[in-house]
Amino acid sequence: MNAGILLMKKEFVQMARDLKVIWLPMVFILLGCTQPIVTYYLPNILDTLGGGQGITIDSTLISQEGGEVLASTFGSQFDQLGLIILVIALMGIIQSDKSSGMLAFILTRPVSVISYLSGKVASNYLLAAFSVTIGFLISYLYVNNLFTVVPLSHMLIALLLYLTWVLFVVSFTTMVSAVFRSQGMIALISIIFLLGCRIIISLIPNIDFINPASLSKYAMEVLISGTINTKVISIVFIEFIWIFILFSITNYWLTYRKGDHE
């Protein structure tokens, strides 16, 4: 446990040196405020740019409820550009240590692979969760001021569900980073797979219970309808099973594929 905590501290120091603790939260703050502001001022923007000639604005878009706008922050911002940026920020989580020889050095010390992985995943997840949370809170404040008020309980439940999806994103990117050497390949595989999971939600809803991205969908449903689907608890349970599997694969790879990082 002490080794894991020390590795977490080391990771936070490295993230501070790379300014990741600054730019990643700033990116999600920008994404969080973009959706409500653009949605609210869209008619004025169109009028300013071209007078709105030949453009018909859907009245339902202008009169959206606060929950709908807040849900679109997940769907239109965090699950698209936000997901890509998050993967780019995480793609070197293991690969950078392999390239520099730090991984081989650490694993020759009295440090277990479990401690190493726990420190890596925990520190990067905390930063990712903080970035998503602060961005979502900014969006929540804008939505409450520009649209109808969203109940705090709905916002918190939706955020907790979404942060579980974020934990899967961190775990999957960590596994890919441990297996592959090229950061470009790591980013490509992670982005395609994670965005694919998100797209499949609307295409094949019947497999929601095994699709890790379905928690993002149900987080949006909580904001829009104010109700929690009865399947959410079982889906959260399955999500943690997926995370455990990813962690086990990463642990196996680093333990028995030593030639890959020597």
C-alpha positions in Angstrom: 0.0 0.0 0.0 2.8 2.4 0.8 4.4 1.7 -2.5 1.2 2.4 -4.3 0.8 5.8 -2.5 4.4 6.7 -3.3 3.8 5.9 -6.9 0.6 8.0 -6.9 2.6 10.9 -5.5 5.2 10.4 -8.2 2.5 10.4 -10.9 0.9 13.6 -9.6 4.3 15.3 -9.6 4.8 14.2 -13.2 1.4 15.4 -14.2 2.1 18.8 -12.6 5.4 19.0 -14.5 3.5 18.2 -17.8 0.9 20.9 -16.8 -1.7 18.1 -17.2 -3.3 19.1 -13.9 -4.0 22.5 -15.5 -4.9 22.0 -19.1 -7.1 18.9 -18.7 -9.5 20.5 -16.3 -9.5 23.7 -18.4 -10.5 21.7 -21.5 -13.5 20.1 -19.7 -14.5 23.5 -18.2 -14.5 24.9 -21.8 -16.5 21.9 -23.0 -18.9 22.1 -20.1 -19.8 25.8 -20.7 -19.9 25.5 -24.5 -23.1 23.4 -24.7 -25.5 25.6 -22.7 -24.1 28.9 -24.0 -24.2 27.8 -27.7 -27.7 26.3 -27.3 -29.1 29.5 -25.6 -27.5 32.0 -27.9 -27.9 30.0 -31.2 -30.7 32.2 -32.6 -28.7 35.3 -31.9 -25.5 33.7 -33.4 -27.4 32.8 -36.6 -29.0 36.2 -36.8 -25.6 37.9 -36.4 -23.9 35.7 -39.0 -26.4 35.8 -41.7 -29.7 37.2 -40.6 -31.2 33.7 -40.4 -32.3 33.9 -44.0 -33.3 30.5 -45.3 -32.7 29.0 -41.9 -35.5 27.6 -39.8 -34.7 27.1 -36.1 -36.5 24.3 -34.5 -38.6 25.8 -31.7 -38.1 22.7 -29.5 -34.3 23.4 -29.7 -34.8 26.9 -28.3 -37.2 25.8 -25.5 -35.3 22.8 -24.2 -35.6 22.0 -20.6 -32.5 22.3 -18.4 -32.1 18.6 -18.0 -32.0 18.1 -21.8 -29.3 20.7 -22.3 -27.3 19.3 -19.4 -27.6 15.8 -20.8 -26.3 17.0 -24.2 -23.2 18.1 -22.4 -22.5 14.4 -21.9 -23.6 13.3 -25.3 -22.3 16.2 -27.5 -19.3 17.3 -25.6 -17.8 14.9 -23.1 -18.5 11.7 -25.1 -17.0 13.1 -28.3 -14.2 15.6 -28.2 -13.9 15.2 -24.4 -13.4 11.4 -24.8 -10.7 11.9 -27.5 -8.8 14.4 -25.4 -9.0 12.2 -22.3 -7.5 9.2 -24.3 -4.7 11.5 -25.6 -3.9 12.6 -22.1 -3.8 9.0 -20.9 -2.2 7.2 -23.8 1.3 7.3 -22.3 0.3 6.2 -18.8 2.3 2.9 -19.2 4.0 3.4 -22.5 6.1 6.4 -21.4 7.6 4.3 -18.6 8.3 1.5 -21.0 10.1 3.8 -23.4 12.2 5.5 -20.8 13.2 2.3 -19.0 11.4 3.5 -15.8 9.0 0.5 -15.9 11.8 -2.1 -15.8 13.6 -0.1 -13.1 10.5 0.2 -10.9 9.6 -3.5 -11.3 13.1 -4.5 -10.2 12.5 -2.7 -6.9 10.4 -4.1 -4.1 7.3 -2.9 -5.8 4.6 -5.3 -7.0 2.9 -4.9 -10.3 -0.4 -4.5 -8.5 0.9 -1.5 -6.5 2.4 0.0 -9.7 -0.9 -0.3 -11.6 -3.0 0.8 -8.6 -0.9 4.0 -8.3 -1.1 4.7 -12.0 -4.8 4.1 -12.4 -5.8 5.8 -9.2 -3.9 9.0 -9.8 -4.9 9.3 -13.5 -8.5 8.5 -12.7 -8.6 11.1 -9.9 -7.4 13.8 -12.4 -9.9 12.6 -15.1 -12.7 12.5 -12.6 -11.9 15.9 -11.2 -11.7 17.4 -14.8 -15.0 15.9 -15.8 -16.7 16.9 -12.5 -15.6 20.5 -12.6 -16.6 20.8 -16.3 -20.0 19.3 -15.5 -20.5 21.6 -12.5 -19.8 24.6 -14.7 -22.3 23.3 -17.3 -24.8 22.8 -14.4 -24.5 26.4 -13.2 -24.9 27.8 -16.7 -27.9 25.5 -17.4 -29.6 26.6 -14.2 -29.1 30.3 -15.1 -30.0 30.1 -18.8 -32.7 27.3 -18.7 -34.9 25.6 -16.2 -33.4 24.4 -12.9 -32.1 20.8 -12.8 -32.6 19.1 -9.3 -29.3 18.7 -7.6 -30.1 15.0 -6.8 -30.5 14.3 -10.6 -27.2 16.0 -11.4 -25.3 14.1 -8.7 -26.7 10.7 -9.7 -26.0 11.3 -13.4 -22.5 12.5 -12.5 -21.8 9.3 -10.5 -23.0 7.1 -13.3 -20.8 9.0 -15.8 -17.7 8.8 -13.6 -18.1 5.0 -13.6 -17.9 5.1 -17.3 -14.8 7.4 -17.0 -13.2 4.7 -14.8 -13.7 2.2 -17.6 -12.1 4.6 -20.1 -9.0 5.0 -17.9 -8.8 1.3 -17.3 -9.1 0.4 -21.0 -6.5 3.0 -22.1 -4.1 1.8 -19.4 -4.4 -1.8 -20.7 -3.8 -0.7 -24.3 -0.9 1.5 -23.2 0.7 -1.6 -21.5 0.3 -3.8 -24.5 1.4 -1.5 -27.3 4.6 0.6 -27.7 3.4 3.3 -30.1 1.4 6.1 -28.6 -0.3 6.7 -32.0 -1.5 3.1 -32.0 -2.6 3.3 -28.4 -4.6 6.4 -29.1 -6.1 5.0 -32.3 -7.2 1.7 -30.8 -8.6 3.3 -27.6 -10.5 6.1 -29.5 -12.0 3.7 -32.0 -13.1 1.2 -29.4 -14.5 3.7 -26.9 -16.3 5.8 -29.5 -17.5 2.5 -31.0 -19.0 1.5 -27.7 -20.8 4.9 -27.5 -22.2 4.7 -31.0 -23.4 1.1 -30.6 -25.7 2.3 -27.7 -28.1 3.8 -30.2 -27.6 1.2 -32.9 -27.9 -2.0 -30.8 -29.8 -1.1 -27.6 -30.4 -4.8 -26.8 -26.8 -5.2 -25.6 -26.8 -2.2 -23.2 -26.3 -4.5 -20.2 -22.8 -5.5 -21.4 -21.9 -2.2 -23.1 -19.7 -0.2 -20.7 -20.8 3.1 -22.4 -24.4 2.5 -21.6 -23.9 4.2 -18.2 -23.4 7.4 -20.1 -26.8 6.9 -21.8 -28.5 6.2 -18.5 -26.8 9.2 -16.9 -28.4 11.3 -19.7 -31.8 9.6 -19.1 -31.7 10.6 -15.4 -31.2 14.3 -16.4 -33.9 14.2 -19.1 -36.6 12.2 -17.4 -35.7 12.4 -13.7 -36.0 8.7 -13.3 -33.5 5.9 -12.9 -33.8 2.8 -15.1 -34.1 -0.4 -13.1 -31.3 -2.0 -15.0 -28.7 0.6 -13.8 -27.6 -1.3 -10.7 -26.9 -4.5 -12.7 -25.1 -2.5 -15.4 -22.9 -0.8 -12.8 -22.1 -4.3 -11.4 -21.2 -5.5 -14.9 -19.1 -2.4 -15.5 -16.9 -3.1 -12.5 -16.5 -6.7 -13.8 -15.2 -5.3 -17.0 -12.9 -3.0 -15.1 -11.6 -5.9 -13.1 -11.0 -7.9 -16.3 -9.1 -5.0 -17.8 -7.0 -4.6 -14.7 -6.2 -8.4 -14.6 -5.2 -8.4 -18.3 -2.8 -5.4 -17.6 -1.4 -7.1 -14.5 -0.8 -10.3 -16.4 0.9 -8.5 -19.3 3.3 -6.6 -17.1 4.0 -9.6 -14.9 4.7 -12.2 -17.6 5.6 -10.2 -20.6 8.8 -8.8 -19.1 10.6 -8.8 -22.4 8.2 -6.1 -23.6 9.5 -3.6 -21.2 13.1 -4.6 -20.5 
